[in-house]
Amino acid sequence: GYALLTTLKENTSGFFTLKEGTLYPILHALEKEDYLTSRWVESEENGRKRKYYKITEKGIKELATQKQEWETYSTAVGKVLTGELQTV
């Protein structure tokens, strides 16, 4: 989870920043819906446990669906903003 927060912040130049209290409930909900699996791994360095998440096949399919919906939505919004959207 922490690595996800860091990567999201870095890859968006700080535009998207989530707090742990926001991210972990989302991860747990995605896991409950079988979009993710998780496993605990004990660190060899300090013995502390870290939880690792992995997207499932069901999660990959849902991601593809959500990406398509986002592309359709963002294209429509872009047309409205540029005046390209025709009204009937």
N, C-alpha and C positions, 0 to 999 in steps of 0.2 A: 503494500500500500504506500509506504513512504517513497519508494522509488517511483511509483506512478505519479505521486504528487510533484516530485522533483522534476521528472521528465516533462510533465504537462506544463509546468511553469517555465522551464527552460525552452521548450519547443515553441512556446507562444510568446516568447520575450516578456513573460510576466503578465500577459493579458488574462490568462486563465489561471487563477490560483484558488485552490480549494483547501479548506481546513480539514484536518483529520476527522473532526466530528461530522463533516459533511460526506466525506468519501466513504468511510467504513460502513455506514448504513446502506449506501448504494451498493457497495460490494456484497454485503450480506444479502440484500434483496436479489441481486443478480445470481448469487449462489443458490438461493432458495428456489429460483425459477429454472435452475439447471443451465444457466448461461455460462457459469463459471464453476470451476472446482478449486479447492484450496488444499494445501498441505503445510504442515509445520515441519520446519527443518532446524535442527540445533546447530548453531555456529561452532566450528572447530576452534575458533579463536578465543571466544569468551563463554561458550556454553549457553548463550542466550538463544531463545527460539525466535524464528522469523516465519511469518506466514507468507506463502507464495500462492499466487492465483494463476489459473490457466483457463483460457477460453475453451468452451466445449464446442462440439459440432453444432449443437442447437444454438449456441451463442454466436457462432460464425454465421449461421443462416439468418438469425435475428439482426445481426450487425449489417448484413447485406440489405435486408429489408429496410432498416432504419436509414441507411445511407441513401438508398433510392428515394425514400420519402423526403429526406432532407434536400436532395438535389432538386426534386420537383418543387418543393416549397421555396427554396432559395431562388430558383429560376423565375418562379412566378413573382416573388417579391421584387427581384431585379427588374422585371418587365414593368411592374407598377411604378417603381422609382424612376425609370428612364422614359416612361410614357409609351412604351411599346405594347402594353396590354390594350387590346381592342375592347371597347365596351359595345354592348349590343343594344 
